Amino acid sequence: LRMECYPFPVSAVSISGDASHLALGGVDGTVTYFNVETMKPAKKWFEIHDLPVTCIAARPTHLPLPGEEEEGINVDVISASADNRLSKLTLQRRSRKRNRDGGGGGFGFGMGFGLLSLLFSLSFFFFVCLGIILAILTQLSWEACEVEISSKDFMATKDCIWNTVLWAPSDRPGVSMPPH
């Protein structure tokens, strides 16, 4: 018996440990979990990878794999590609475990913590960039206004930094003002 089970060339194949399912990885990056008994796809994940699937593994056993008990999600297929992505795919629609706050969603602990983490990351990135900019301005100010800074004359130092580092007056060579 010969039948077309995949519209594109298959680049990786694996059979499950109980021989009930076949995992197919295509050159288009799509992964199909094929039911051998019904000869129909159990699930198809379109374009999981940007490049052809180079390695695929169907679930080898019904015993829990590492990490499944904590997360409550069974991994049915693992696929990899030259795009440096490893995908863990499941037939489950929902996790078997409930959230720690006891709710089934909404704005519980998980959502708040994710938002807090995002805000912390953004503020950290902002302050790192600000520190780099200040370090560059300090170095440029020292190189351009070393004499004024050493003389400890505040007004001369301010004028030097303003006119040479931060702002270029229009009469300075190489600076041109656009016509109005």
Backbone as CSV, one residue per row, in Angstrom:
resi,resn,N_x,N_y,N_z,CA_x,CA_y,CA_z,C_x,C_y,C_z
1,LEU,0.844,-1.174,0.000,0.000,0.000,0.000,0.886,1.233,0.000
2,ARG,0.591,2.125,-0.913,1.367,3.352,-1.010,0.403,4.527,-0.989
3,MET,0.700,5.517,-0.119,-0.165,6.690,-0.037,0.679,7.920,0.271
4,GLU,0.186,9.068,-0.163,0.874,10.317,0.115,0.465,10.783,1.515
5,CYS,1.447,10.906,2.379,1.139,11.337,3.742,1.689,12.728,4.031
6,TYR,2.400,13.286,3.063,3.019,14.573,3.296,3.173,15.303,1.971
7,PRO,2.772,16.579,1.879,2.812,17.267,0.585,4.207,17.704,0.143
8,PHE,5.162,17.756,1.079,6.532,18.151,0.766,7.467,16.978,1.032
9,PRO,8.686,17.043,0.534,9.638,15.979,0.863,9.880,15.901,2.373
10,VAL,9.978,14.683,2.884,10.215,14.437,4.306,11.719,14.423,4.543
11,SER,12.166,15.172,5.558,13.596,15.241,5.836,13.991,14.509,7.117
12,ALA,13.005,14.118,7.955,13.305,13.379,9.186,12.097,12.530,9.553
13,VAL,12.360,11.294,10.045,11.292,10.360,10.393,11.647,9.681,11.708
14,SER,10.612,9.448,12.556,10.788,8.681,13.780,9.483,7.993,14.115
15,ILE,9.577,6.768,14.647,8.382,6.035,15.053,8.351,5.973,16.576
16,SER,7.142,6.069,17.151,7.017,6.054,18.608,7.391,4.678,19.156
17,GLY,7.636,4.625,20.462,8.066,3.378,21.100,7.055,2.264,20.989
18,ASP,5.763,2.587,20.981,4.726,1.566,20.854,4.299,1.357,19.406
19,ALA,4.969,2.011,18.470,4.726,1.888,17.025,3.326,2.338,16.615
20,SER,2.708,3.207,17.405,1.365,3.681,17.056,1.394,5.001,16.295
21,HIS,2.487,5.727,16.396,2.578,7.035,15.738,3.910,7.177,15.008
22,LEU,3.857,7.973,13.982,5.030,8.267,13.170,5.215,9.782,13.145
23,ALA,6.392,10.248,13.492,6.684,11.683,13.457,7.427,11.972,12.162
24,LEU,6.906,12.939,11.396,7.507,13.301,10.117,7.909,14.770,10.160
25,GLY,9.125,15.058,9.763,9.594,16.433,9.659,9.841,16.752,8.206
26,GLY,9.329,17.875,7.737,9.427,18.221,6.332,10.476,19.276,6.037
27,VAL,10.784,19.415,4.768,11.753,20.418,4.340,11.196,21.829,4.490
28,ASP,9.865,21.962,4.654,9.255,23.277,4.861,9.230,23.686,6.329
29,GLY,9.766,22.842,7.239,9.796,23.152,8.664,8.570,22.691,9.417
30,THR,7.653,22.009,8.744,6.426,21.524,9.368,6.665,20.141,9.974
31,VAL,6.027,19.902,11.130,6.115,18.600,11.799,4.719,17.995,11.828
32,THR,4.614,16.718,11.436,3.340,16.003,11.445,3.480,14.762,12.309
33,TYR,2.496,14.571,13.201,2.433,13.383,14.055,1.345,12.499,13.465
34,PHE,1.740,11.427,12.817,0.868,10.602,11.993,0.429,9.366,12.771
35,ASN,-0.878,9.108,12.838,-1.409,7.927,13.498,-1.317,6.756,12.522
36,VAL,-0.576,5.722,12.882,-0.336,4.596,11.991,-1.595,3.745,11.824
37,GLU,-2.406,3.602,12.889,-3.600,2.749,12.816,-4.666,3.342,11.892
38,THR,-4.925,4.643,11.999,-5.959,5.268,11.176,-5.412,5.798,9.851
39,MET,-4.098,5.832,9.729,-3.417,6.354,8.543,-3.789,7.812,8.277
40,LYS,-3.973,8.599,9.374,-4.296,10.021,9.271,-3.434,10.800,10.254
41,PRO,-3.183,12.065,9.951,-2.404,12.877,10.895,-3.166,13.105,12.201
42,ALA,-2.497,12.852,13.336,-3.085,13.137,14.641,-2.963,14.632,14.937
43,LYS,-1.882,15.225,14.484,-1.648,16.663,14.694,-0.589,17.120,13.700
44,LYS,-0.741,18.367,13.257,0.231,18.952,12.335,0.602,20.332,12.862
45,TRP,1.888,20.575,13.018,2.395,21.871,13.471,3.079,22.520,12.273
46,PHE,2.472,23.566,11.750,2.958,24.191,10.523,4.146,25.110,10.797
47,GLU,5.164,24.969,9.973,6.351,25.837,9.960,6.891,26.129,11.355
48,ILE,7.117,25.068,12.107,7.735,25.182,13.433,9.161,25.694,13.280
49,HIS,9.815,25.294,12.210,11.199,25.693,11.953,11.277,26.524,10.674
50,ASP,12.285,27.395,10.615,12.512,28.210,9.420,13.242,27.431,8.331
51,LEU,13.942,26.394,8.721,14.706,25.560,7.788,14.186,24.129,7.876
52,PRO,14.610,23.241,6.992,14.137,21.860,7.049,14.427,21.201,8.394
53,VAL,13.508,20.345,8.823,13.692,19.585,10.061,14.818,18.591,9.830
54,THR,15.830,18.629,10.678,16.992,17.749,10.496,16.985,16.563,11.447
55,CYS,16.246,16.682,12.558,16.216,15.613,13.547,14.842,15.610,14.198
56,ILE,14.295,14.420,14.395,12.968,14.321,15.016,12.923,13.060,15.865
57,ALA,12.196,13.129,16.986,12.042,11.968,17.861,10.601,11.900,18.336
58,ALA,9.930,10.775,18.038,8.587,10.546,18.559,8.725,10.019,19.977
59,ARG,7.676,10.141,20.773,7.717,9.717,22.169,8.136,8.244,22.251
60,PRO,9.261,7.973,22.940,9.766,6.605,22.964,9.014,5.677,23.923
61,THR,8.401,6.228,24.972,7.770,5.411,25.998,6.618,6.176,26.638
62,HIS,5.751,5.460,27.331,4.655,6.119,28.032,5.074,6.577,29.420
63,LEU,6.269,6.232,29.851,6.775,6.705,31.144,7.051,8.204,31.054
64,PRO,6.899,8.913,32.179,7.137,10.372,32.129,8.593,10.700,31.826
65,LEU,8.772,11.673,30.963,10.108,12.159,30.635,10.506,13.238,31.636
66,PRO,11.800,13.540,31.769,12.233,14.557,32.735,11.536,15.900,32.493
67,GLY,10.974,16.470,33.566,10.332,17.769,33.497,8.835,17.733,33.239
68,GLU,8.313,16.586,32.803,6.890,16.521,32.477,5.996,16.585,33.711
69,GLU,6.423,15.965,34.802,5.591,15.953,36.005,5.470,17.347,36.610
70,GLU,6.565,18.142,36.569,6.527,19.487,37.136,5.636,20.415,36.310
71,GLU,5.736,20.310,34.991,4.991,21.206,34.111,3.596,20.700,33.784
72,GLY,3.376,19.398,33.902,2.068,18.848,33.593,1.789,18.728,32.112
73,ILE,2.821,18.696,31.296,2.654,18.610,29.843,3.462,17.427,29.325
74,ASN,2.791,16.532,28.570,3.488,15.414,27.947,4.086,15.861,26.625
75,VAL,5.331,15.552,26.407,5.990,15.861,25.141,5.822,14.650,24.224
76,ASP,5.189,14.847,23.075,4.966,13.756,22.137,6.022,13.705,21.035
77,VAL,6.519,14.874,20.624,7.508,14.942,19.558,8.541,16.010,19.914
78,ILE,9.790,15.711,19.651,10.858,16.704,19.778,11.501,16.821,18.402
79,SER,11.626,18.058,17.921,12.233,18.250,16.602,13.323,19.305,16.686
80,ALA,14.272,19.205,15.775,15.372,20.166,15.712,15.649,20.490,14.255
81,SER,16.315,21.638,14.060,16.605,22.100,12.711,17.903,22.881,12.718
82,ALA,18.387,23.209,11.529,19.603,24.013,11.404,19.355,25.467,11.783
83,ASP,18.102,25.835,12.079,17.811,27.200,12.522,18.081,27.375,14.022
84,ASN,18.727,26.384,14.641,19.112,26.407,16.064,17.913,26.408,16.996
85,ARG,16.821,25.790,16.604,15.646,25.684,17.456,15.377,24.223,17.780
86,LEU,15.038,23.989,19.023,14.606,22.677,19.481,13.157,22.839,19.914
87,SER,12.245,22.086,19.314,10.822,22.232,19.611,10.323,21.001,20.339
88,LYS,9.619,21.238,21.447,8.946,20.167,22.172,7.461,20.335,21.894
89,LEU,6.862,19.339,21.244,5.486,19.447,20.777,4.598,18.447,21.508
90,THR,3.356,18.835,21.765,2.430,17.999,22.510,1.069,17.957,21.827
91,LEU,0.334,16.875,22.077,-1.043,16.758,21.604,-2.020,17.358,22.614
92,GLN,-1.560,17.623,23.823,-2.421,18.154,24.881,-2.901,19.553,24.550
93,ARG,-4.118,19.841,24.967,-4.660,21.186,24.802,-4.376,22.032,26.031
94,ARG,-4.305,21.408,27.199,-4.060,22.136,28.445,-3.127,21.353,29.337
95,SER,-2.505,22.059,30.261,-1.647,21.421,31.243,-2.507,20.661,32.242
96,ARG,-1.999,19.556,32.754,-2.712,18.805,33.784,-2.628,19.509,35.133
97,LYS,-1.654,20.386,35.306,-1.473,21.081,36.579,-2.148,22.430,36.546
98,ARG,-2.641,22.847,37.705,-3.256,24.168,37.833,-2.181,25.171,38.236
99,ASN,-2.484,26.470,38.035,-1.565,27.533,38.455,-1.379,27.491,39.959
100,ARG,-0.272,28.014,40.442,0.013,28.030,41.874,-0.999,28.841,42.667
101,ASP,-1.568,29.867,42.054,-2.532,30.689,42.778,-3.915,30.031,42.815
102,GLY,-4.062,28.869,42.195,-5.320,28.149,42.242,-6.294,28.549,41.154
103,GLY,-6.037,29.624,40.452,-6.945,30.079,39.401,-6.627,29.432,38.084
104,GLY,-7.535,29.582,37.162,-7.323,29.009,35.851,-6.916,30.041,34.834
105,GLY,-6.343,31.135,35.254,-5.938,32.168,34.312,-6.137,33.521,34.927
106,GLY,-6.400,34.517,34.130,-6.610,35.862,34.638,-5.300,36.534,34.976
107,PHE,-5.351,37.477,35.888,-4.167,38.239,36.249,-3.636,37.765,37.588
108,GLY,-3.305,36.509,37.688,-2.799,35.941,38.927,-1.310,36.163,39.087
109,PHE,-0.717,35.301,39.892,0.698,35.428,40.215,1.577,35.363,38.980
110,GLY,1.283,34.420,38.088,2.123,34.241,36.906,2.155,35.460,36.010
111,MET,1.012,36.086,35.757,0.950,37.249,34.878,1.661,38.430,35.514
112,GLY,1.425,38.653,36.806,2.062,39.775,37.493,3.571,39.620,37.535
113,PHE,4.019,38.407,37.788,5.453,38.170,37.849,6.093,38.370,36.483
114,GLY,5.408,37.967,35.419,5.936,38.161,34.072,6.042,39.632,33.728
115,LEU,5.037,40.406,34.102,5.044,41.840,33.850,6.133,42.524,34.672
116,LEU,6.275,42.105,35.926,7.318,42.663,36.786,8.706,42.349,36.221
117,SER,8.874,41.140,35.755,10.149,40.745,35.156,10.445,41.561,33.901
118,LEU,9.425,41.791,33.075,9.596,42.601,31.871,9.985,44.031,32.226
119,LEU,9.293,44.621,33.197,9.611,45.987,33.618,11.025,46.080,34.190
120,PHE,11.418,45.085,34.967,12.769,45.080,35.510,13.797,44.991,34.387
121,SER,13.558,44.131,33.404,14.496,43.976,32.287,14.612,45.271,31.482
122,LEU,13.478,45.907,31.218,13.505,47.163,30.458,14.209,48.271,31.218
123,SER,13.946,48.376,32.525,14.615,49.422,33.299,16.108,49.127,33.412
124,PHE,16.483,47.870,33.551,17.902,47.511,33.592,18.582,47.889,32.274
125,PHE,17.940,47.573,31.149,18.478,47.913,29.838,18.621,49.427,29.686
126,PHE,17.613,50.183,30.141,17.655,51.645,30.064,18.837,52.196,30.855
127,PHE,19.030,51.729,32.084,20.104,52.260,32.913,21.485,51.834,32.414
128,VAL,21.591,50.663,31.819,22.866,50.255,31.222,23.202,51.169,30.044
129,CYS,22.214,51.427,29.182,22.432,52.332,28.042,22.775,53.736,28.525
130,LEU,22.075,54.212,29.543,22.354,55.534,30.103,23.775,55.592,30.659
131,GLY,24.205,54.553,31.329,25.570,54.502,31.863,26.613,54.534,30.758
132,ILE,26.359,53.821,29.677,27.298,53.807,28.553,27.382,55.191,27.920
133,ILE,26.222,55.831,27.727,26.209,57.180,27.141,26.952,58.164,28.040
134,LEU,26.716,58.087,29.348,27.413,58.991,30.276,28.919,58.733,30.288
135,ALA,29.324,57.480,30.185,30.752,57.165,30.140,31.394,57.741,28.878
136,ILE,30.710,57.644,27.754,31.228,58.200,26.495,31.311,59.722,26.584
137,LEU,30.263,60.355,27.113,30.279,61.818,27.251,31.372,62.280,28.212
138,THR,31.595,61.536,29.276,32.662,61.883,30.217,34.023,61.805,29.532
139,GLN,34.257,60.755,28.780,35.528,60.592,28.071,35.725,61.711,27.043
140,LEU,34.682,62.007,26.264,34.780,63.084,25.276,35.004,64.443,25.952
141,SER,34.320,64.672,27.068,34.486,65.937,27.793,35.905,66.077,28.314
142,TRP,36.467,65.005,28.834,37.833,65.072,29.364,38.834,65.340,28.245
143,GLU,38.648,64.661,27.104,39.575,64.844,25.983,39.489,66.261,25.411
144,ALA,38.285,66.836,25.338,38.120,68.144,24.713,38.358,69.299,25.685
145,CYS,38.091,69.095,26.958,38.117,70.207,27.912,39.025,69.923,29.106
146,GLU,40.114,69.223,28.895,41.005,68.859,29.992,41.570,70.087,30.698
147,VAL,41.930,71.111,29.947,42.514,72.322,30.540,41.495,73.020,31.447
148,GLU,40.273,73.182,30.974,39.235,73.855,31.755,38.858,73.055,33.001
149,ILE,38.786,71.711,32.859,38.441,70.866,34.005,39.555,70.930,35.047
150,SER,40.809,70.896,34.601,41.949,70.963,35.528,42.029,72.299,36.244
151,SER,41.606,73.390,35.586,41.658,74.719,36.219,40.547,74.898,37.258
152,LYS,39.590,73.982,37.295,38.479,73.995,38.246,37.610,75.246,38.120
153,ASP,37.603,75.852,36.939,36.737,76.995,36.660,35.427,76.444,36.107
154,PHE,34.388,76.508,36.932,33.117,75.892,36.581,32.514,76.475,35.312
155,MET,32.491,77.797,35.183,31.865,78.423,34.011,32.623,78.094,32.727
156,ALA,33.951,78.108,32.779,34.754,77.774,31.600,34.555,76.301,31.213
157,THR,34.471,75.430,32.225,34.247,74.005,31.973,32.878,73.789,31.343
158,LYS,31.852,74.468,31.901,30.492,74.342,31.365,30.437,74.821,29.916
159,ASP,31.046,75.976,29.638,31.043,76.504,28.273,31.785,75.585,27.312
160,CYS,32.898,75.041,27.766,33.677,74.135,26.908,32.883,72.872,26.584
161,ILE,32.292,72.248,27.608,31.529,71.017,27.381,30.316,71.303,26.496
162,TRP,29.623,72.400,26.775,28.426,72.733,25.993,28.766,73.019,24.534
163,ASN,29.815,73.814,24.296,30.144,74.240,22.931,30.977,73.239,22.146
164,THR,31.627,72.293,22.825,32.469,71.361,22.072,31.934,69.930,22.083
165,VAL,31.368,69.484,23.196,30.939,68.090,23.301,29.450,67.940,22.990
166,LEU,28.624,68.752,23.615,27.180,68.573,23.484,26.569,69.313,22.297
167,TRP,27.093,70.466,21.956,26.473,71.286,20.931,27.563,71.887,20.065
168,ALA,27.366,71.871,18.764,28.358,72.454,17.862,27.817,73.772,17.330
169,PRO,28.477,74.906,17.651,28.008,76.190,17.123,28.173,76.238,15.602
170,SER,27.361,77.056,14.954,27.346,77.094,13.497,28.631,77.662,12.901
171,ASP,29.422,78.421,13.680,30.662,78.985,13.132,31.842,78.019,13.244
172,ARG,31.637,76.850,13.832,32.700,75.855,13.949,32.956,75.209,12.595
173,PRO,34.211,75.019,12.195,34.518,74.413,10.893,33.901,73.022,10.768
174,GLY,33.311,72.756,9.624,32.705,71.455,9.352,31.228,71.384,9.709
175,VAL,30.715,72.457,10.339,29.295,72.485,10.706,28.596,73.468,9.791
176,SER,27.546,73.029,9.168,26.785,73.943,8.313,25.337,73.920,8.742
177,MET,24.738,75.067,8.726,23.333,75.188,9.087,22.505,75.085,7.808
178,PRO,21.441,74.307,7.833,20.592,74.234,6.640,19.872,75.557,6.429
179,PRO,19.659,75.940,5.181,18.942,77.203,4.929,17.494,77.093,5.371
180,HIS,16.950,78.228,5.795,15.567,78.235,6.284,14.621,78.381,5.136
